[in-house]
Amino acid sequence: MSTAATPDPITARDTDAAGGAETAERPSILTLTMNPAVDLCWEVGHLEVIGKNRARVRSVAAGGGGINVARHVVRLGGRATAFHTAGGAVGLRLNRLLDEEGIDHVAVGIDDETREALVLFETGSRHGYHVVPPGPHLDEREGRRSLDALVQAVGNCPYVVASGSLPGGLPDDFYAAVARRIREAGSRLVLDTSGPALRGALTEGVFLLRCNRTEAESMAGRPVRDFDDARALNEHLLTTGAAEIAVTTLGELGALCSTGHGHTELHAPPLPGEPLSDAGAGDSMVAALVTRLAAGEDPVSACALGVAVAAAAMLTPSTEPFDLDVARSLRSQVRTRFQADPRRRGV
């Protein structure tokens, strides 16, 4: 076992989101968002129970797990294409917002209306409230069409990130079908979801599975309070073939990254300010992870950047982008502790 600070991999080259020759040569990452949203962020001074609350529109942006991941991949200097569904007037607005932002995307049309989500930020208390409806209902035909279109969009992308909830109508094992089709296409699936959609995917196996403390407790059937609890869950995920790499995040503690070689505790750095929201932390972490994996970095180093970026995201309200300079400074403060897998000793 060892404890050490890991070097900072975020360089000017890595953070050149404007592109250029070096960025253009990097393989693109495909993200999947089956249940996207148009995120409306409103700001109020103080929420009053009686009377009107006058709000200021802080931002309007395309959202949903995979779309957020694609946005952050680009911010970190990578290349990404967001694959998503879109339906109704809100779906048209979602497409327009992505076009205006300059995010490369592929939309699959659906009959039902894409959802809108609300982030309400109270400036007086500095509390944020993320209100998310369930979203549209897809039929079996739309699910099959989405899968076929996804495989066509994969191309030579080495990684596909499936992130977020499933809309109504899709079976719980939809992500298992995604994993199977992605593997047949020669790519690796990174999965970040929850509930029945998460449990339904475990039978097929994915390359990397990321889950937060709530999701971990749901799978484990018991509290996941610390690194030891996370280690037990990650070992189970690896030994059952649910994932080749398991990453369990533990909030203010950090994250545990587990591979066939062992388990690495990544201790979260101290925040330089007051945390405002955790709404974008998970997507930011996954983006950092897959960006560095696509660049050829090892899973632990990639996860260390993910911990730093997630911490930086905590300092911004709602799902607003993290500060790259803050993420860079926090990366050097992520401390690691490795525990070898006893089954591999002497190998």
Secondary structure, DSSP 8 states (H G I E B T S, - for coil): --EEE------TTTT-TT--HHHHTS-EEEEEESS-EEEEEEEESS--SSS----EEEEEEEESHHHHHHHHHHHTT-EEEEEEEE-HHHHHHHHHHHHHHT--EEEEE-SS--EEEEEEEETTTTEEEEE-----B--HHHHHHHHHHHHHHHTT-SEEEEES---BTS-TTHHHHHHHHHHHTT-EEEEE--HHHHHHHTTT-EEEEEE-HHHHHHHHTS---SHHHHHHHHHHHHHTTSEEEEEEE-GGGEEEEEETTEEEEEE----SS-----TTHHHHHHHHHHHHHHTT--HHHHHHHHHHHHHHHTTSSTT----HHHHHHHHTT-EEEEEE-GGGTT-
